[in-house]
Amino acid sequence: MNDPIDPVSTSPSTAAAPRRGSSAWLWLLLALLVAAGGGWFGWREWQQREVREREQAADGAQRLEALEQRVDTLRTNQDAQNRRIVQADSTNRVLRDELHGIGQRAALIEDSVSKLADPNRHGAQAMRLDETELLLTLGQQRLQIAGDLEGARRAYILAGGVLDGIDDPAYLSLRQTLLQETAALKELGIEPRMQAMAKLDALAQGLSLPEDTAKTVAAEPSPWWRRAFGTLIETQPVNRTVASHPADRAAALAGLQLEISLARAAAERRDAAGYKVALKRAEHWVQRLSPPSPAQDQQLARLRELAAMPLSLTVPTLGTTLQQLRQLRTAAH
């Protein structure tokens, strides 16, 4: 027997309802899958983009570091180039100065050669005139600075020999002036300084020794009162001008010799003031050694004569030939 069919369960509307519910879930699941796939792909793409950005940042940092290193290298090279430029500038300046000096020397040489090649100025004559001027200058300086009279004479004689080789009549008066000046130097005799030193040496050698002086004083006859009372009473001058004791006489003689040595040293260095002061002090020691007598007056006069001697030469015509030679050469130019 057939069961009765339920009209609700068998109706088309009730059968389609479950199918619609399952389809909705299916579409929802598909939407979720699609959303999940899209999210996963988006996440992967974001990760890849992050990786690329980090790589780009690292690459940019490397490039920036390389660029900074290159800039530092360029700065170092620039500093080296600047130093080389400064060195080259200094070298060029030195070379420029040397070249300028070479140009000046070349101009001087050219001027000298042109003067020697001038027909109005003979080369041999110019050289002889130069040598004559040099000898005259040396002679004048030797006499004025060193007081070398003999050296000045030799220089003037040599200058006369060189000047004799010039046959130009324009220098005839110059030769005559040179002869006169040479004759004036020959008439000077011994140099005053050497003459004063020689006389001082002779004076020092002529001084009596203390022992000889004591013997001379002892040998002189004594008055009767000194012979009678000499062992009881010792007499001395009141003013103590003359040294009678042997020790005092020895000290006075040593002082006299010292003053003569000081005078000789002052004469050697041409110290006229010190020379006269030393001889003035020597007069005091002479008066100390002996009482007033003709011998003492003679020694004092000798010392005063030595003090009055000049220590330097005085030649009024010295340098006349040299001045005339320079004037003639200036007029010839």
Sequence and secondary structure as in RCSB ss.txt:
>XXXX:A:sequence
MNDPIDPVSTSPSTAAAPRRGSSAWLWLLLALLVAAGGGWFGWREWQQREVREREQAADGAQRLEALEQRVDTLR
TNQDAQNRRIVQADSTNRVLRDELHGIGQRAALIEDSVSKLADPNRHGAQAMRLDETELLLTLGQQRLQIAGDLE
GARRAYILAGGVLDGIDDPAYLSLRQTLLQETAALKELGIEPRMQAMAKLDALAQGLSLPEDTAKTVAAEPSPWW
RRAFGTLIETQPVNRTVASHPADRAAALAGLQLEISLARAAAERRDAAGYKVALKRAEHWVQRLSPPSPAQDQQL
ARLRELAAMPLSLTVPTLGTTLQQLRQLRTAAH
>XXXX:A:secstr
      TTTTSHHHHHHHHHHHHHHHHHHHHHHHHHHHHHHHHHHHHHHHHHHHHHHHHHHHHHHHHHHHHHHHH
HHHHHHHHHHHHHHHHHHHHHHHHHHHHHHHHHHHHHHHHHH TTS HHHHHHHHHHHHHHHHHHHIIIII  HH
HHHHHHHHHHHHHTT   GGGHHHHHHHHHHHHHHHTT S HHHHHHHHHHHHHHTS  HHHHHHHHHHS   HH
HHHHTTT     SS  S  SHHHHHHHHHHHHHHHHHHHHHHHTT HHHHHHHHHHHHHHHHHHS S HHHHHHH
HHHHHHHHS SS   TTTTHHHHHHHHHHHHH 
